[in-house]
């Protein structure tokens, strides 16, 4: 559903190390919702559309930076 750089961005924005293998859609959706402001408390229920949309926009804005960083590492450059 998402490109590797897009789901990696969701992990990075949540200050977590991206896994080596693709996570489940449910894991990524939870991380995206948290980026959008969802607190994920036990009494909160499921995240709403607005929260997921806000998180997805931030995630998609951040993903090109992840991609560029990966390209720099592959080229042997340091930032």
C-alpha positions in Angstrom: 0.0 0.0 0.0 2.9 2.4 0.8 6.4 2.7 -0.6 9.2 1.6 1.7 10.3 5.2 2.2 6.8 6.2 3.1 6.3 3.6 5.8 9.9 4.2 7.0 9.0 7.9 7.4 6.1 7.0 9.6 8.5 5.1 12.0 11.0 7.9 11.9 8.5 10.6 12.7 7.4 8.6 15.7 11.1 8.3 16.8 11.2 4.5 16.1 13.7 2.6 14.1 12.1 1.3 10.8 12.0 -2.5 10.6 14.0 -4.4 7.9 10.8 -6.0 6.5 7.6 -4.2 5.6 5.2 -3.7 8.6 1.5 -4.5 8.5 -0.9 -1.9 7.3 -2.4 -1.7 10.7 1.0 -0.8 12.3 1.6 1.9 9.7 -1.9 3.3 10.1 -1.4 3.6 13.8 1.9 5.4 13.4 0.4 7.8 10.7 -2.5 8.6 13.1 -0.1 9.4 15.9 1.7 11.8 13.6 -1.7 13.4 12.9 -2.3 14.0 16.6 -3.9 10.8 17.7 -2.9 10.0 21.3 -3.8 6.2 21.2 -5.0 6.1 24.8 -7.1 3.1 25.7 -10.3 5.3 26.0 -9.8 7.1 22.7 -11.2 4.5 20.3 -10.1 4.5 16.7 -8.5 7.5 15.0 -10.7 9.6 12.7 -10.4 10.5 9.1 -9.1 14.0 9.8 -6.4 12.7 12.1 -5.3 10.1 9.6 -5.3 12.7 6.7 -3.2 15.1 8.8 -0.7 12.4 9.6 -0.6 11.1 6.1 0.1 14.6 4.7 3.0 15.0 7.2 4.2 11.6 6.4 4.2 12.2 2.6 6.0 15.5 3.1 8.7 13.8 5.0 9.2 10.7 2.8 11.2 12.5 0.1 13.7 13.4 2.8 14.0 9.8 3.8 14.5 8.9 0.1 17.2 11.6 -0.4 19.0 10.5 2.8 19.1 6.9 1.6 20.5 8.0 -1.8 23.2 10.0 -0.1 24.2 7.0 2.0 24.3 4.8 -1.1 26.6 7.4 -2.8 28.9 7.4 0.2 28.2 11.1 1.1 27.8 12.4 4.6 25.4 15.0 5.6 
